[in-house]
Amino acid sequence: MVQIGAAPFTYDARNDWEQLPDGLRLHETAGVAVDAQDRVYLLTRNVDNPVVVLERDGTFLRTFGQGVFTPRAHAIRIGPDGFAYGADDGAHIITKWTVQGELVMTIGTPGQASGRFSGLPFNRPTDVAVSPIDGSLYISDGYGNARIHKYSAEGELLFSWGEPGIGAG
């Protein structure tokens, strides 16, 4: 086993931790999140099994997100509300899922980008953060828009800020 890191943060690298069913492949893993029960959510760029859920010990539980995520799946988060949130810059959407894999909300129109640097959501969104105070969503719309969009917990656009540039601020 290979040990990586530096004291006091050293880790044993294990190539055999995840116990995937025969034929299931991770491809690129763009994001990792952990829920309150220590289950691990891997957001992969495998469109047949985009989100792979494992127990803490690596035991396979389930996959979800088929038909929703593209090969440009970008980030996954478990919010303080216990839901899983995904960002897909290829589909131009943010999704909200139960941890069992039921899609409960989509923000954006799948496959439809706003104009490049238009300021309108979304043109290749990259991540989402969920406020522990009121469930508001802060979405980075970075590759094609250089904006942050704030949404209510119900998915209503509240306001946006930012613009492309190289100057101060």
C-alpha positions in Angstrom: 0.0 0.0 0.0 1.2 3.5 -0.8 1.1 6.2 1.8 0.6 9.8 0.6 0.4 13.2 2.3 2.5 14.7 5.1 2.1 14.5 8.9 -0.4 14.9 10.5 -2.4 14.2 7.3 -1.2 10.9 5.8 -3.4 8.5 3.9 -3.1 5.0 2.6 -3.9 4.9 -1.2 -6.1 1.9 -1.9 -6.8 0.6 -5.4 -9.4 -1.9 -4.2 -11.7 0.2 -2.0 -14.7 0.5 -4.2 -16.6 -2.7 -4.8 -18.4 -2.2 -8.1 -20.7 -4.7 -9.9 -19.2 -6.5 -12.9 -19.2 -4.2 -15.9 -19.6 -0.9 -14.0 -16.9 1.6 -14.8 -16.3 5.0 -13.2 -14.7 6.7 -16.2 -13.6 10.2 -15.1 -14.9 11.1 -11.6 -15.6 14.9 -11.7 -16.9 15.2 -8.2 -17.2 13.4 -4.8 -19.6 14.2 -2.0 -20.4 12.5 1.4 -23.8 12.5 3.1 -24.6 12.6 6.8 -24.5 8.7 6.9 -21.0 8.7 5.4 -22.2 7.3 2.1 -20.0 8.4 -0.8 -21.5 9.9 -4.0 -19.2 9.8 -7.1 -20.2 12.0 -10.0 -18.7 10.3 -13.0 -18.7 11.0 -16.7 -20.1 7.6 -17.4 -23.5 8.6 -18.9 -24.9 5.1 -18.2 -24.2 5.4 -14.5 -23.4 9.0 -13.7 -23.8 9.0 -9.9 -22.4 6.0 -8.1 -23.3 5.6 -4.4 -21.1 3.6 -2.1 -21.2 2.8 1.6 -18.3 4.1 3.7 -16.5 0.7 3.3 -16.8 0.9 -0.6 -19.8 -1.4 -0.8 -21.9 -0.6 -3.9 -25.4 0.7 -3.2 -26.9 2.1 -6.4 -26.4 4.5 -9.4 -28.7 7.2 -10.6 -28.9 10.1 -13.1 -29.0 8.1 -16.3 -30.4 10.2 -19.1 -29.8 13.4 -17.3 -26.1 13.9 -17.0 -23.8 14.4 -20.0 -20.1 13.5 -20.4 -19.5 17.0 -19.0 -21.0 16.3 -15.6 -19.1 18.7 -13.4 -19.8 18.8 -9.6 -21.9 17.1 -6.9 -22.8 18.4 -3.4 -24.9 17.1 -0.6 -26.7 20.1 0.8 -27.5 20.8 4.5 -31.0 19.8 3.5 -29.8 16.2 2.7 -30.4 16.5 -1.0 -27.8 15.8 -3.7 -27.1 18.7 -6.1 -25.4 18.2 -9.5 -23.9 20.7 -11.9 -23.6 19.7 -15.6 -21.9 22.2 -17.8 -22.7 20.1 -20.9 -26.4 20.1 -20.2 -26.4 23.7 -18.8 -28.4 22.6 -15.8 -28.3 22.2 -12.0 -30.3 19.2 -10.6 -31.6 18.4 -7.2 -32.0 14.7 -6.2 -33.1 12.7 -3.2 -30.2 10.5 -1.9 -32.2 7.6 -3.3 -31.8 9.0 -6.8 -35.2 10.6 -7.5 -34.9 13.9 -9.5 -36.9 16.5 -7.7 -35.8 19.8 -9.4 -34.0 20.9 -12.6 -32.9 24.5 -12.9 -32.2 25.5 -16.5 -33.3 24.0 -19.8 -31.4 20.8 -20.6 -29.1 21.2 -23.6 -30.0 24.9 -24.0 -27.2 27.5 -23.2 -27.8 31.1 -22.7 -25.7 33.4 -24.9 -22.0 33.5 -24.2 -21.4 36.1 -21.5 -25.0 37.2 -21.7 -25.4 37.2 -17.9 -28.5 35.0 -18.2 -28.4 31.5 -16.6 -26.8 29.2 -17.8 -23.8 28.8 -20.1 -21.8 25.9 -18.7 -22.5 26.1 -14.9 -19.8 24.4 -12.9 -20.9 24.2 -9.2 -23.6 24.9 -6.7 -23.5 25.7 -3.0 -26.5 25.5 -0.7 -27.0 28.0 2.1 -27.5 26.3 5.5 -29.6 29.2 6.6 -32.4 29.3 4.1 -31.6 26.8 1.4 -30.7 29.4 -1.2 -28.6 28.1 -4.1 -25.4 29.9 -5.3 -24.5 28.7 -8.7 -21.2 29.4 -10.5 -21.8 29.9 -14.2 -18.2 30.2 -15.0 -17.1 28.7 -18.3 -19.4 30.6 -20.6 -20.9 33.3 -18.4 -18.5 34.5 -15.6 -21.5 35.0 -13.2 -22.8 33.8 -9.9 -26.6 33.3 -9.8 -28.5 33.2 -6.5 -31.7 31.1 -6.5 -34.3 30.5 -3.8 -34.6 27.0 -2.4 -37.6 26.6 -4.7 -35.5 27.3 -7.8 -36.5 30.9 -8.5 -33.8 33.2 -9.8 -33.2 36.0 -7.3 -30.3 37.9 -8.7 -26.9 37.5 -10.4 -23.5 39.2 -10.3 -20.2 39.2 -12.0 -18.9 39.7 -15.5 -15.9 38.8 -17.6 -12.8 41.0 -17.3 -9.2 41.1 -16.2 -9.2 44.3 -14.2 -9.4 44.7 -10.4 -12.7 43.4 -9.0 
